[in-house]
Amino acid sequence: MRPPAASVQALDQPASPAMLVFPKFSAGAALHSQPEGPAHALLELTRHAFNASVLAGEGFDALCRFIDAVQAHRISYSSFDQVIPEIERLWPAGRA
């Protein structure tokens, strides 16, 4: 797929993280969305940081800065038709 022209034109513009989503697909389940606290989000990310031993304190500090910059949410869903509108609803105001 070819990216939209606006995306190509914005290639050199820096982007900042805004939201972290911990998705969980559950066939046939109703949509469930809840905020995730910073401590739990950091713990979840460190569980998946395969290079934590290499990056040590520098990596941990980077994860902490990331967590401080985003809103974290845990979302269970059974279809994209459910989850995409929920992510759009949760998207931080003022972010494009």
N, C-alpha and C positions, 0 to 999 in steps of 0.2 A: 504494500500500500504506500502511496506517495503522501508525505505529510502536507498539511495545509500550508499555503504560501506564507501566511502570517507567522506560522511556527518557524519556518526557514528564515524569514526576515528577522525574527527575534532571537536567533541562535546565539548571539553574543551578549544578550541580556542575562544578568545573573538571576537566579531563582532562589527563593527562600522556602524552606519547608513550612507548611501550615497545619497539616493534620496527619495523624497517624491512625490507621485503622487496623485492628486485629480482626480479620474476617473469619467466619466459620460457616461453611456450607453445611446445611442440614436438610436433606431431601424431605419435601412436604411440610416443613416447619413454617410457622408464622415468623415474620420479621421481629427480631428483638434487638434493640440498640440501647447501649448504656455507656455513659462516660467512663473512662478508665483513669484512675488517679495517677499522678506522675510517678509515685514510688512503684506501683505495680507495673506501669508501662516500662520503666527503666529495668526492673527485674526481668520482665519478659524479653526485652531486647538483649540484655546481657546473657540470657540463656542461649540465644542464637548467635552470639558474637564469636564465631569460630576462630577469629584471629585475636582474641582478647589477650592471650598470653604474649603475643608479639607486640601489641600496641600498649599494653599495661596501662599506666596512669594516663597517658595521652589519649588513649582510646576511650577510657572511662570518662574523662573530662569532655570529650567530644560528644559522647552519648548524653551526658548531663546537659550540655548546651542544647542539643537537639530536643530533648524532652522539655526543657524550659521554653522552647520556641513554638511548640505545637500543642494542639488539642488532641487528646487520644480518646479513641472510642473502640468498644468491642461490639461487633455486629454479627448476629447469626441470621442467616437468610437461606431461602430455598431457590431463588431465581434472581437474575440480574434485574428483572423488571421490578423487584422489590428493593434491592440494595442501592441501585443507582440514584433513585429519587431521595433515599435516606441520606446518602452521602452528600448530595446537593443541598439538602435541608441543613445538614450539620456543617457544611463548608463555612469557615470563618468569614464574617462580614468584612467587606473591603478587599477580599482576595479575588483575583480573576482566574 
